[in-house]
């Protein structure tokens, strides 16, 4: 069955000194269970490939593979938690360089708990929103002050970068990836089998934007990374084409071919993705969120958000927002949204 299965993605788990091996093997088992519980298994088997990678002197090498004998093509790379305090964690330039290179090749990179310190060494989360264990947040902010730290969040999915907070948040991040790669039905089946809660509420009606990073066009990939990191800025075709080193028409053609979207549509999807995260996890007003993600006209923001998400921002918050903070969210009025 393994050789005939459709491998939907390969997830590489980084084994670094003093990392939490239970998270590595737990994620390995979670992805295997997800593959076995896929609803369409009897017709077209679908599986997640998992590989383990370990630092070996000046390189990072594969030490285990669920699908050996095939060339590795990592779609996701995750740094697991550490079992020692961050102050005792040694610098890991080899691992950081390897993760950065995989990101350049199109992989989504991520971390769990103190694995954020390894991820931070890449420099790729400078200016990006990320989370870690609440007990380590001050140390991470002190060491890497350019990170937009949101330590109160369990999982932050920013498209090409994913971070999870607690030491056991590998279940949340793992299930989030299962949903992305195999659908909400498989995610819920996996969660029920493991007797753990799904990472989000009402997953059956939540449709996430899943950007394509594995298309192999490095010029377009660099532009995508720029858009995700600077989503609130204005981006026109000439500026993006110049960043890619391409003529305008060539850039537009290659961008659509690689991503399936025009640059304006792609930017809207990224902004709405970030707005969804803010509505789910904060009590910021719709107006503030609109401004933060790049819309000075809140009416235009509401229109774009509803077209993409299927709900107004207020309706979305009422359905997916933090229940503990309901008193902080303004009740819907006749004129809201």
C-alpha positions as MATLAB code, in Angstrom:
seq = 'XXXXXXXXXXXXXXXXXXXXXXXXXXXXXXXXXXXXXXXXXXXXXXXXXXXXXXXXXXXXXXXXXXXXXXXXXXXXXXXXXXXXXXXXXXXXXXXXXXXXXXXXXXXXXXXXXXXXXXXXXXXXXXXXXXXXXXXXXXXXXXXXXXXXXXXXXXXXXXXXXXXXXXXXXXXXXXXXXXXXXXXXXXXXXXXXXXXXXXXXXXXXXXXXXXXXXXXXXXXXXXXXXXXXXXXXXXXXXXXXXXXXXXXXXXXXXXXXXXXXXXXXXXXXXXXXXXXXXXXXXXXXXXXXXXXXXXXXXXXXXXXXXXXXXXXXXXXXXXXXXXXXXXXXXXXXXXXXX';
ca = [
       0.000    0.000    0.000;
       2.816    2.410    0.837;
       4.379    2.252   -2.635;
       1.031    2.793   -4.378;
      -0.104    5.551   -2.029;
      -0.393    9.165   -3.083;
       2.079   11.048   -0.900;
       0.474   14.452   -0.329;
       3.555   16.018    1.299;
       6.805   15.203    3.053;
       7.266   16.589    6.556;
      10.823   16.724    7.867;
      11.323   16.673   11.650;
      14.597   18.159   12.871;
      16.384   16.291   15.657;
      18.760   18.712   17.355;
      20.722   18.358   20.631;
      18.398   18.056   23.658;
      15.208   18.260   21.614;
      12.027   16.565   22.831;
      12.132   13.193   21.120;
       8.616   12.366   22.301;
       7.369   15.192   20.068;
       9.349   13.834   17.109;
       7.968   10.327   17.505;
       4.526   11.594   18.530;
       4.231   13.638   15.336;
       5.493   10.668   13.339;
       2.735    8.511   14.817;
       0.100   11.244   14.403;
       0.820   11.597   10.684;
       0.810    7.804   10.252;
      -2.544    7.542   12.028;
      -3.903   10.339    9.827;
      -2.810    8.410    6.736;
      -4.544    5.258    7.986;
      -7.742    7.107    8.864;
      -8.111    9.004    5.592;
     -11.768    8.536    4.523;
     -10.795    7.856    0.907;
      -8.206    5.234    1.884;
      -9.961    2.316    0.221;
     -10.132    4.039   -3.185;
      -7.051    6.233   -3.534;
      -4.678    5.815   -0.575;
      -3.230    9.138    0.567;
      -0.377    9.391    3.002;
       1.922   11.917    4.618;
       5.579   11.089    4.250;
       7.670   11.736    7.371;
      11.436   11.934    7.600;
      13.804   12.596   10.494;
      16.819   14.866   10.031;
      19.789   15.200   12.357;
      22.779   17.528   12.617;
      25.978   15.769   11.536;
      28.998   18.056   11.846;
      28.519   20.716    9.140;
      25.444   19.183    7.550;
      21.956   17.924    8.308;
      21.255   14.396    7.121;
      18.229   12.139    6.895;
      18.330    9.404    9.545;
      14.881    7.853    9.030;
      12.258    7.935    6.314;
       8.755    6.482    6.175;
       9.168    6.126    2.405;
      12.835    5.161    1.900;
      14.306    4.858   -1.556;
      12.612    7.943   -2.940;
      14.280   11.345   -3.343;
      13.417   13.657   -0.455;
      11.302   16.690   -1.288;
      10.458   18.475    1.926;
       7.257   20.490    1.920;
       7.418   21.207    5.654;
      10.289   21.362    8.147;
       9.570   21.492   11.887;
      11.856   22.161   14.860;
      10.413   20.321   17.903;
      10.519   21.537   21.525;
      13.642   21.409   23.667;
      13.773   19.567   26.990;
      16.229   22.090   28.431;
      15.728   25.766   29.152;
      16.474   28.177   26.285;
      19.329   29.760   28.230;
      21.084   26.382   28.068;
      20.368   25.735   24.402;
      23.482   25.928   22.277;
      23.542   27.964   19.049;
      22.664   25.818   16.044;
      23.909   27.641   12.944;
      24.064   24.433   10.879;
      20.417   23.611   11.584;
      19.368   27.236   11.034;
      21.189   27.404    7.699;
      19.603   24.126    6.615;
      16.108   25.337    7.539;
      16.683   28.630    5.716;
      17.818   26.770    2.605;
      14.741   24.539    2.679;
      12.586   27.650    2.987;
      14.258   29.081   -0.120;
      13.449   25.846   -1.926;
       9.765   26.255   -1.100;
       9.285   24.412    2.189;
       7.121   25.833    4.956;
       9.212   25.973    8.108;
       7.953   25.884   11.652;
       8.671   25.314   15.307;
       7.083   24.087   18.494;
       7.732   25.619   21.918;
      11.468   26.319   22.395;
      12.100   25.131   18.850;
      11.326   28.775   18.057;
      14.886   29.602   19.156;
      16.263   27.364   16.405;
      13.817   28.875   13.910;
      14.740   32.399   15.031;
      18.396   31.758   14.155;
      17.365   31.631   10.500;
      16.337   35.301   10.672;
      13.202   34.450    8.731;
      10.786   35.364   11.520;
      12.208   38.857   12.030;
       9.201   41.121   11.593;
       6.880   38.118   11.497;
       4.248   37.050   14.016;
       5.298   33.961   15.968;
       4.640   32.150   19.223;
       6.516   30.032   21.746;
       5.971   28.724   25.266;
       4.810   31.557   27.522;
       7.632   30.817   29.963;
      10.222   31.374   27.224;
       8.669   34.433   25.613;
      10.742   37.033   27.470;
      13.987   35.270   26.579;
      12.983   34.956   22.929;
      11.980   38.629   22.763;
      15.224   39.656   24.430;
      17.384   37.573   22.124;
      15.437   38.284   18.937;
      13.708   41.659   19.409;
      12.579   41.946   15.779;
      10.071   39.091   16.151;
       6.429   40.111   16.536;
       5.880   37.789   19.477;
       2.365   36.574   20.292;
       3.109   34.134   23.092;
      -0.544   33.958   24.143;
      -1.364   32.014   20.970;
      -1.149   28.241   20.672;
      -0.689   28.029   16.893;
       0.089   30.729   14.360;
      -0.145   29.728   10.711;
       1.409   32.446    8.567;
       1.528   30.473    5.347;
       5.227   29.824    4.815;
       5.986   29.872    8.557;
       4.099   28.034   11.308;
       4.755   28.219   15.048;
       3.162   26.518   18.057;
       3.408   27.498   21.698;
       3.274   24.879   24.463;
       5.536   21.892   24.869;
       2.633   19.602   23.929;
       1.355   21.903   21.200;
       2.820   19.491   18.669;
      -0.629   17.864   18.643;
      -2.235   21.183   17.653;
       0.333   21.884   14.961;
       0.209   18.304   13.726;
      -3.578   18.321   13.410;
      -3.459   21.715   11.706;
      -1.131   20.213    9.092;
      -3.347   17.143    8.717;
      -6.288   19.423    7.978;
      -4.269   21.386    5.419;
      -2.971   18.312    3.641;
      -5.763   15.740    3.977;
      -8.905   17.665    4.836;
     -11.050   18.321    7.849;
     -12.596   14.834    7.856;
      -9.240   13.127    8.285;
      -8.176   15.693   10.893;
     -11.314   15.096   12.970;
     -10.994   11.311   12.636;
      -7.373   11.529   13.795;
      -8.279   13.764   16.741;
     -11.072   11.406   17.808;
      -8.784    8.388   17.619;
      -6.127   10.170   19.699;
      -8.759   11.519   22.129;
      -7.503   15.082   21.707;
      -9.388   18.253   20.852;
      -9.195   19.633   17.303;
      -6.867   22.633   17.056;
      -9.728   24.980   16.098;
     -13.498   25.128   16.557;
     -15.987   24.401   13.774;
     -13.366   23.026   11.411;
     -15.993   21.640    9.059;
     -16.855   25.140    7.816;
     -13.389   26.701    8.081;
     -11.555   26.950    4.767;
      -7.954   28.111    4.994;
      -5.762   29.681    2.328;
      -2.993   27.210    1.475;
      -0.338   29.040   -0.571;
       1.819   27.093   -3.004;
       5.537   27.250   -2.282;
       6.779   24.082   -3.988;
       6.414   25.208   -7.606;
      10.179   25.496   -8.189;
      10.209   29.098   -9.491;
      12.719   30.717   -7.137;
      12.127   34.250   -8.429;
       8.390   34.016   -7.700;
       9.030   32.252   -4.388;
      11.101   35.214   -3.213;
       8.236   37.561   -4.069;
       5.784   35.338   -2.171;
       7.988   35.419    0.917;
       8.163   39.217    0.623;
       4.382   39.522    0.393;
       3.843   37.316    3.452;
       6.391   39.281    5.471;
       5.151   42.721    4.346;
       1.459   42.088    3.724;
       0.347   45.483    5.054;
       2.418   47.359    2.470;
       1.178   48.373   -0.973;
       2.508   46.069   -3.706;
       2.157   46.934   -7.371;
       3.219   44.867  -10.368;
       6.301   46.958  -11.311;
       7.688   46.801   -7.746;
       7.135   43.052   -7.453;
       8.470   42.402  -10.941;
      11.581   44.403  -10.126;
      12.076   42.370   -6.957;
      11.849   39.206   -9.046;
      14.203   40.622  -11.683;
      11.624   40.149  -14.423;
       9.737   42.262  -16.933;
       6.202   43.082  -15.826;
       4.396   40.791  -18.266;
       6.826   37.930  -17.694;
       6.477   38.312  -13.937;
       2.679   38.309  -14.090;
       2.604   35.216  -16.289;
       5.022   33.298  -14.059;
       3.320   34.409  -10.839;
      -0.085   33.165  -12.007;
       1.447   29.903  -13.249;
       3.241   29.303   -9.925;
       0.540   30.354   -7.470;
      -2.718   30.054   -9.394;
      -3.565   33.659   -8.486;
      -2.816   37.136   -9.751;
      -0.605   39.171   -7.361;
      -3.553   41.320   -6.218;
      -5.639   38.225   -5.463;
      -2.718   36.597   -3.678;
      -2.160   39.689   -1.519;
      -5.861   39.759   -0.623;
      -5.723   36.111    0.446;
      -2.656   36.731    2.626;
      -4.240   39.789    4.240;
      -7.487   37.960    4.954;
      -5.494   35.036    6.394;
      -3.776   37.428    8.802;
      -7.084   39.140    9.597;
      -8.683   35.781   10.374;
      -5.901   35.043   12.835;
      -6.420   38.399   14.563;
     -10.202   37.905   14.735;
      -9.763   34.410   16.159;
      -7.206   35.320   18.792;
      -7.433   39.003   19.767;
      -9.980   41.600   20.858;
      -8.726   44.237   18.428;
     -11.481   46.174   16.693;
     -12.321   45.398   13.078;
     -11.089   48.874   12.177;
      -7.683   48.247   13.802;
      -7.332   44.847   12.163;
      -8.236   46.392    8.820;
      -5.451   48.935    9.237;
      -2.940   46.357   10.503;
      -3.364   44.099    7.474;
      -3.109   46.930    4.970;
      -6.574   48.409    4.433;
      -7.085   52.064    5.330;
     -10.669   51.813    4.054;
     -12.533   49.519    6.475;
     -15.477   49.248    4.079;
     -13.205   47.843    1.395;
     -11.681   45.470    3.963;
     -15.118   44.181    5.017;
     -16.089   43.647    1.377;
     -12.917   41.676    0.557;
     -13.093   39.693    3.799;
     -16.708   38.630    3.260;
     -16.044   37.640   -0.338;
     -13.149   35.383    0.682;
     -14.256   34.115    4.101;
     -17.980   33.935    3.431;
     -18.747   35.877    6.627;
     -18.417   39.484    7.722;
     -15.550   40.137   10.150;
     -17.991   40.444   13.062;
     -19.782   37.218   12.142;
     -16.439   35.477   11.784;
     -15.334   36.632   15.245;
     -18.628   35.541   16.802;
     -18.146   32.064   15.356;
     -14.392   31.562   15.750;
     -13.261   34.198   18.248;
     -11.922   33.551   21.759;
     -14.854   32.611   23.992;
     -13.032   33.800   27.086;
     -12.839   37.311   25.637;
     -16.440   37.644   24.437;
     -16.980   40.541   26.812;
     -14.246   42.438   24.974;
     -15.919   42.080   21.587;
     -18.500   44.714   20.773;
     -21.969   43.212   20.282;
     -23.306   43.303   16.737;
     -25.477   46.323   16.036;
     -27.694   47.276   13.159;
     -24.833   49.185   11.495;
     -21.966   46.749   12.181;
     -20.312   45.276    9.096;
];
